[in-house]
Amino acid sequence: MDYGALLAAFAREGPQGPATRQHRLYACLRWAILGGRIAEGARLPSTRTLADELDMARNSVLYAYEHLTAEGFLVGSRHGTLVAHLGLTHGKTSNAHEAVPPPTPRLARRAIALQGEQDDANRPLPLWPGTPALDEFPLTAWRRCMERAWRQTDARQLNYAPVQGHLPLREAIAQYLRVSRGVRCAAEQVFITDGSQGGLELCARALADAGDTAWIENPGYPGARAAFQAADLRLVPIAVDSEGLAPRAEDWRATPPRLIYITPSHQYPLGAMMSLERRLALIRQARETGAWLIEDDYDSEFRSDGVPLSAVQWLDAHAPVVYVGTFSKTLFPALRLGFTVVPTAVAPALLGAIAAAGMRGRLAEQAALADFIESGQFTLHLRRMRQLYARRREALQAALARHLQGVVTVSGGAGGMHLSVRLEAPVTDVAVSRAARAQGLGLRPLSPFCLPGTGSAHYNGFVLGYAGMPVEQADELVRRMSRVIAQVSGDVTAGRP
């Protein structure tokens, strides 16, 4: 065999290889054996002969042969160095570009069901919801907390973190929740999670069995839907009204739930606040049916229209409520830290279940966050963001009124980080969103927040994030939004017979 030609073929067709000649020879021979270019049982030239043929140092050839032998591609015998019998099957052609690739095993059905619209998290577009004002985050103060955390870390703390989370952080969170949200909790009830999504996944797997029924708001948070689907729960969409989740007596009879997911302080995505009467009724009915209420309190810190009601969990000391929160909205998403507060009675069993499932880490970030809260930086940052978001929300509402009066109807303006708008034009939100994305504008469509086949056409609109939108940009962004809607509406009209 012409090994010089083989190296040339590898350079044209093979994978990108390392720069050194000995590594390239090793990669070339491995590629040739796997592809059937060098047959099983074939005898390779001696290292001296191949070194002469390729005009390279014999040590380079020795390196390639030794590594291939260690990996099992080559075997030594009294007849020389042979290609091992690996049981490989090859097509009729050895050309990698002409060979038909083997079929790829399919994804699990649950993974296929979970596929949805990408959030462009790494490239957030203007008006796309869910991202706080990252340029306003006090990085200098956070760096100081991180530096202190690492200075105080010793070798023992480089091991896995406590399963329930760093105790000083759990104590800081418990104290904060008692004061700001009226949550009844002690540090022993707090579990540190990977954001609110980690808390929802914990609830789905620890509080329900596969096949159990989970009620979700419709329209509602896609992350909750994904967590419950991944746990093989049966999803039942429950309509929402001006007071949030609105189950009927028929729903309780026909599909009694094991889990009930609610966003009572600021329904996501429509923005309703659940009334006290509705909250008390849910607690009573959940207790009667043996259900858990999962209270996701994702952005209540940013309510500016009056004082928000205390958490549902606060209303009854023995309420079957699990309270879920996150720092992704209040601080920054990359932190990936959240918390779940569970009733005292189930905390020990839940701790045991988590310990059996896997270990925890990221102790330094947890220690830094505890410092950030205890030093008062967290409260100061929330106060600044509450005021900033109020100004940005007002600017967006004013711009929508100026440029899209009669085209959209706005709701959810009491606080938080987003507005919900209903589209009155004769076009679909998905079509407008697609056109807007092509022009660098992030209009997240509202209809996909509904479970498929459950009346999503009734919710034709957008969820507009304003947290990262400077006030001075509001007018121009809404002008662009208006032009996109007009363009898509014109295209639809032009296409009619």
C-alpha positions in Angstrom: 0.0 0.0 0.0 1.1 3.5 -0.8 1.1 5.1 2.7 2.0 8.5 1.3 -1.1 8.4 -0.8 -3.1 7.3 2.3 -1.8 10.3 4.2 -2.8 12.6 1.3 -6.3 11.0 1.2 -6.6 11.5 5.0 -5.7 15.2 4.6 -8.6 15.5 2.0 -11.3 13.4 3.6 -10.4 12.7 7.2 -11.2 14.6 10.3 -9.3 17.7 11.3 -6.2 16.3 12.9 -3.4 17.6 15.2 -0.4 19.4 13.8 2.4 17.1 14.8 3.4 14.4 12.2 3.3 11.5 14.7 -0.2 12.4 15.8 -1.3 12.8 12.2 0.1 9.4 11.3 -1.7 7.8 14.2 -5.0 9.5 13.3 -4.5 8.5 9.6 -3.9 4.8 10.4 -6.8 4.7 12.8 -9.1 6.4 10.2 -8.0 3.9 7.5 -8.6 0.9 9.7 -12.1 2.1 10.8 -13.0 2.9 7.2 -11.8 -0.4 5.8 -9.0 1.2 3.7 -6.6 -1.2 5.6 -8.1 -4.6 5.9 -8.4 -6.6 9.1 -5.5 -9.0 9.4 -3.3 -7.0 7.1 0.4 -6.8 8.0 1.8 -3.3 8.4 5.3 -2.4 7.3 8.0 -2.4 9.9 8.5 0.9 11.7 11.8 1.4 10.0 10.4 0.7 6.5 7.4 3.0 7.0 9.6 5.7 8.4 11.8 5.6 5.3 8.8 5.6 3.0 7.2 8.6 4.7 10.5 10.4 5.3 9.8 10.8 9.0 11.6 9.8 12.2 11.2 6.2 13.3 10.1 7.3 16.7 7.1 9.0 15.2 6.0 5.7 13.6 6.7 3.8 16.8 4.5 6.3 18.6 1.6 5.7 16.2 2.0 1.9 16.3 2.2 1.8 20.1 -0.9 3.9 20.6 -2.9 1.9 18.1 -1.8 -1.3 19.8 -2.8 0.0 23.2 -6.2 0.9 21.8 -6.7 -2.5 20.3 -6.4 -1.6 16.6 -3.1 -3.4 16.1 -1.7 -6.6 17.5 1.9 -7.9 17.5 2.7 -11.4 16.2 5.8 -13.3 15.0 4.8 -12.2 11.5 4.9 -8.5 12.4 2.3 -5.9 13.3 -1.2 -6.9 12.1 -4.5 -5.1 12.0 -6.7 -6.6 14.6 -10.0 -8.4 13.7 -12.5 -5.9 15.0 -15.7 -7.3 13.4 -16.1 -4.0 11.4 -18.6 -3.9 8.5 -18.0 -1.6 5.6 -20.0 -0.5 2.6 -19.1 -1.2 -1.0 -17.2 2.1 -1.2 -14.4 3.4 1.0 -15.2 7.0 0.1 -16.5 8.6 3.3 -18.4 11.2 1.2 -20.2 8.5 -0.8 -21.0 6.1 2.0 -24.6 6.0 3.2 -24.6 6.7 6.9 -26.3 4.2 9.2 -29.7 5.1 10.6 -29.6 7.1 13.9 -31.7 5.8 16.8 -34.7 8.1 17.4 -35.1 10.3 20.5 -37.3 9.2 23.3 -41.0 10.2 22.7 -40.8 12.5 25.8 -37.9 14.4 24.3 -39.7 14.8 21.0 -42.8 16.1 22.9 -40.6 18.6 24.7 -39.3 20.2 21.6 -40.4 23.8 21.2 -39.4 27.3 20.2 -35.8 28.3 21.0 -35.5 31.3 23.3 -32.3 32.6 21.7 -30.9 32.8 25.3 -27.4 33.3 24.0 -28.5 36.1 21.6 -31.4 37.9 23.3 -33.4 40.0 20.9 -35.0 43.3 21.9 -38.4 42.8 23.6 -37.8 39.1 24.2 -39.0 38.3 27.7 -37.3 36.6 30.6 -34.0 38.4 30.8 -33.3 41.0 33.5 -31.4 44.2 32.9 -28.0 42.6 32.9 -26.1 45.8 32.3 -27.5 47.2 35.6 -26.3 44.3 37.7 -23.8 45.4 40.4 -20.9 43.3 39.2 -18.3 45.0 41.4 -20.2 44.1 44.5 -20.8 40.6 43.3 -17.1 40.0 42.5 -16.3 41.1 46.1 -18.7 38.5 47.4 -17.2 35.8 45.1 -13.6 36.7 46.1 -14.5 36.5 49.8 -16.2 33.2 49.2 -13.1 31.7 47.6 -10.8 33.2 50.2 -12.8 31.4 52.9 -13.0 28.1 51.1 -10.7 25.4 52.4 -9.9 21.9 51.0 -12.9 20.3 52.6 -15.3 22.6 50.8 -13.9 21.5 47.5 -15.9 18.2 48.0 -19.6 17.9 47.0 -21.8 20.5 48.6 -24.5 19.6 51.1 -27.4 18.0 49.3 -29.9 20.5 50.6 -27.6 23.4 49.9 -25.3 25.7 51.8 -26.8 26.3 55.2 -25.9 30.1 55.4 -27.7 30.6 52.1 -30.7 28.6 53.2 -30.9 30.7 56.4 -30.6 34.0 54.4 -33.3 32.9 51.9 -35.7 31.8 54.8 -35.2 35.2 56.5 -35.8 37.1 53.3 -39.0 35.2 52.4 -40.4 35.6 55.9 -40.0 39.4 55.7 -40.8 40.1 52.1 -43.3 37.4 51.1 -44.7 36.2 54.4 -43.6 32.7 53.7 -43.7 30.4 56.7 -40.3 28.7 56.6 -37.1 27.8 58.4 -33.8 26.9 56.8 -34.6 23.2 57.2 -37.5 23.6 54.7 -35.4 25.3 52.0 -33.8 23.3 49.2 -31.3 25.0 46.9 -32.0 24.1 43.2 -30.7 24.9 39.7 -33.1 27.8 39.2 -36.9 27.5 39.4 -36.7 24.8 36.7 -34.8 22.6 39.0 -37.4 23.2 41.6 -40.2 22.2 39.3 -38.4 19.1 38.2 -37.9 18.2 41.9 -41.6 18.6 42.5 -42.6 16.6 39.5 -40.4 13.6 40.4 -40.7 13.7 44.2 -44.4 14.6 44.7 -46.1 12.6 41.9 -45.8 9.2 40.2 -45.6 8.6 36.4 -49.2 8.8 35.0 -50.5 11.1 37.8 -52.4 14.1 36.7 -50.9 17.6 36.8 -53.0 20.7 36.3 -51.2 23.6 34.5 -52.3 27.1 33.7 -53.5 27.5 30.1 -51.8 29.6 28.7 -49.0 29.1 31.1 -45.2 28.7 31.7 -43.7 26.3 29.2 -41.0 25.3 31.7 -43.6 23.8 34.0 -45.1 21.9 31.1 -41.7 20.5 30.2 -40.8 19.5 33.8 -44.1 17.6 34.2 -43.9 16.0 30.7 -40.4 14.8 31.5 -41.7 13.1 34.6 -44.4 11.3 32.5 -47.3 13.1 34.2 -50.6 13.5 32.5 -51.1 17.2 31.8 -54.6 18.8 32.1 -54.8 22.4 30.9 -57.0 24.6 33.1 -58.2 27.9 31.8 -57.2 31.2 33.4 -59.2 34.3 33.9 -58.7 37.8 35.4 -57.9 36.1 38.8 -55.5 33.4 37.5 -56.2 29.6 37.4 -59.9 29.1 37.3 -60.8 25.4 37.7 -64.5 24.4 37.4 -66.3 21.9 39.7 -66.3 19.6 36.7 -62.5 19.7 36.5 -62.2 18.6 40.1 -64.6 15.7 39.5 -63.4 14.5 36.1 -59.6 15.0 36.4 -58.7 15.2 40.1 -55.0 16.4 40.2 -52.0 15.3 42.1 -50.1 18.5 41.3 -51.5 22.0 40.6 -49.1 24.5 39.2 -49.9 28.2 39.8 -48.3 31.6 39.3 -50.6 33.5 41.7 -48.7 36.7 42.2 -48.2 37.5 38.5 -49.8 34.9 36.2 -47.4 33.9 33.5 -47.8 35.1 30.8 -51.1 37.1 31.1 -50.2 39.0 34.3 -53.3 38.4 36.5 -53.1 38.4 40.3 -55.0 35.6 42.0 -57.6 36.9 44.5 -57.6 35.9 48.1 -60.9 34.1 47.7 -59.5 32.0 44.8 -56.3 31.2 46.8 -58.2 30.0 49.9 -60.5 27.9 47.7 -57.6 26.2 46.0 -56.0 25.4 49.3 -59.2 23.9 50.6 -59.9 21.8 47.4 -56.3 20.7 47.1 -56.4 19.4 50.7 -59.7 17.6 50.0 -58.4 15.8 46.9 -54.9 15.1 48.3 -53.2 17.4 45.8 -50.0 19.5 46.0 -50.1 23.2 45.0 -46.8 24.3 43.3 -46.6 28.0 43.8 -44.1 29.6 41.4 -43.3 33.1 42.6 -40.9 34.0 39.9 -41.0 37.9 39.8 -43.2 39.2 42.6 -40.3 41.5 43.7 -41.0 43.8 40.8 -44.6 44.6 41.4 -45.1 48.4 41.5 -48.9 48.7 41.3 -49.7 48.4 45.0 -48.5 45.9 47.5 -48.7 42.2 46.3 -50.6 39.7 48.3 -48.5 37.5 50.5 -47.6 34.0 49.3 -50.4 31.4 49.1 -48.1 29.3 51.3 -48.6 31.9 54.1 -52.4 31.6 54.3 -52.5 28.2 56.1 -49.8 26.7 58.3 -50.7 23.2 57.1 -51.4 24.1 53.5 -50.2 21.5 50.9 -48.1 24.1 49.2 -44.5 23.9 47.8 -43.1 27.4 47.1 -40.6 27.8 44.2 -38.4 30.8 43.5 -35.4 31.8 41.5 -32.5 34.2 41.3 -32.4 34.1 37.5 -34.9 37.0 37.3 -33.8 39.0 40.3 -30.0 38.7 39.7 -28.8 37.0 36.5 -29.7 33.8 34.6 -26.2 32.3 34.5 -26.2 32.0 38.3 -28.6 29.1 37.9 -29.6 29.1 41.5 -33.2 28.9 42.9 -34.9 27.5 45.9 -37.8 25.3 46.9 -39.6 25.6 50.3 -41.4 22.4 51.3 -43.6 21.6 54.4 -41.7 20.6 57.4 -43.4 17.1 57.4 -41.9 16.1 54.0 -38.5 17.8 54.2 -36.6 14.7 55.7 -38.0 12.3 53.1 -37.3 14.7 50.3 -33.8 15.2 51.5 -33.3 11.4 51.4 -34.7 11.2 47.8 -32.4 13.9 46.6 -29.4 12.4 48.2 -30.1 9.1 46.4 -30.4 10.8 43.1 -27.1 12.7 43.0 -24.7 15.1 44.6 -24.5 18.8 44.6 -21.8 21.4 43.9 -21.1 25.1 43.3 -20.5 25.9 47.0 -18.6 29.1 46.2 -21.5 30.6 44.3 -23.9 29.7 47.1 -21.6 31.2 49.7 -21.3 34.4 47.6 -25.0 34.6 47.2 -25.5 34.3 51.0 -23.0 37.1 51.5 -24.8 39.2 48.8 -28.1 38.8 50.6 -26.9 39.3 54.2 -24.8 42.4 53.2 -28.0 44.2 52.0 -26.8 44.3 48.4 -29.7 42.0 47.3 -32.4 44.3 48.7 -30.7 47.4 47.3 -30.5 45.9 43.9 -34.2 44.9 44.0 -35.2 48.4 44.9 -33.2 49.9 42.0 -34.6 47.3 39.6 -38.2 47.8 40.7 -37.9 51.5 40.0 -36.1 51.0 36.7 -38.5 48.4 35.4 -41.5 50.6 36.3 -40.0 53.4 34.1 -39.3 51.0 31.3 -42.8 49.5 31.5 -44.4 52.9 31.3 -42.3 53.8 28.3 -43.3 50.6 26.5 -47.0 51.1 27.3 -46.9 54.7 26.1 -45.2 53.6 22.8 -47.8 50.9 22.3 -50.6 53.4 22.8 -49.0 55.8 20.3 -48.2 53.4 17.5 -50.4 50.4 17.9 -53.6 51.7 19.2 -56.4 49.4 18.0 -53.9 46.9 16.8 -52.9 45.4 20.2 -54.6 45.2 23.6 -52.3 45.3 26.5 -52.6 43.4 29.8 -50.4 42.4 32.7 -49.1 45.9 33.4 -49.1 45.8 37.2 -45.5 44.8 37.5 -42.9 42.2 36.7 -40.7 42.2 33.6 -43.1 41.7 30.7 -46.4 42.8 29.1 -48.9 40.6 27.4 -50.6 42.0 24.3 -53.4 40.6 22.3 -53.0 41.0 18.5 -56.2 42.4 16.9 -54.8 42.2 13.3 -55.9 39.4 11.0 -52.5 37.6 11.2 -51.1 34.9 13.4 -48.6 35.8 16.2 -46.3 33.0 15.0 -46.0 34.5 11.5 -45.4 38.0 12.9 -42.8 36.7 15.3 -41.0 34.8 12.5 -40.8 38.0 10.4 -39.7 40.1 13.4 -36.9 37.7 14.3 -35.6 38.0 10.7 -35.4 41.8 11.4 -33.7 41.5 14.8 -36.8 42.0 16.9 -37.9 39.5 19.6 -41.7 39.3 19.6 -42.4 36.1 21.5 -45.7 34.7 20.3 -48.4 34.1 22.9 -50.3 31.2 21.4 -47.5 28.6 22.0 -48.0 29.2 25.7 -51.2 27.1 25.4 -51.1 23.4 25.4 -51.5 22.3 21.7 -55.1 21.7 20.7 -56.5 23.7 23.6 -57.8 26.9 21.9 -54.5 28.7 21.3 -56.1 30.7 18.5 -57.9 32.6 21.3 -54.6 33.8 22.6 -53.1 35.5 19.5 -50.6 38.0 20.6 -47.1 38.5 22.1 -45.3 38.5 25.4 -43.0 41.6 25.4 -40.1 41.8 27.8 -39.0 45.3 28.8 -36.5 44.7 31.6 -33.5 45.0 29.3 -35.1 47.8 27.1 -33.7 51.3 27.7 -36.5 53.9 28.0 -35.1 55.9 25.1 -35.4 52.8 22.8 -39.1 52.1 23.5 -40.5 54.3 20.8 -38.3 53.0 18.0 -38.8 49.4 18.9 -42.6 49.7 18.8 -42.3 51.5 15.5 -40.4 48.5 14.1 -43.0 46.2 15.6 -45.7 48.2 13.9 -44.0 48.0 10.6 -43.5 44.2 10.9 -47.2 43.7 11.7 -48.2 45.9 8.8 -45.9 44.0 6.5 -47.2 40.6 7.4 -50.8 41.8 7.3 -50.1 43.2 3.8 -48.6 39.9 2.7 -51.6 38.0 3.9 -54.0 40.4 2.3 -52.1 40.2 -1.0 -52.2 36.4 -0.9 -56.0 36.2 -0.7 -57.9 35.2 -3.9 
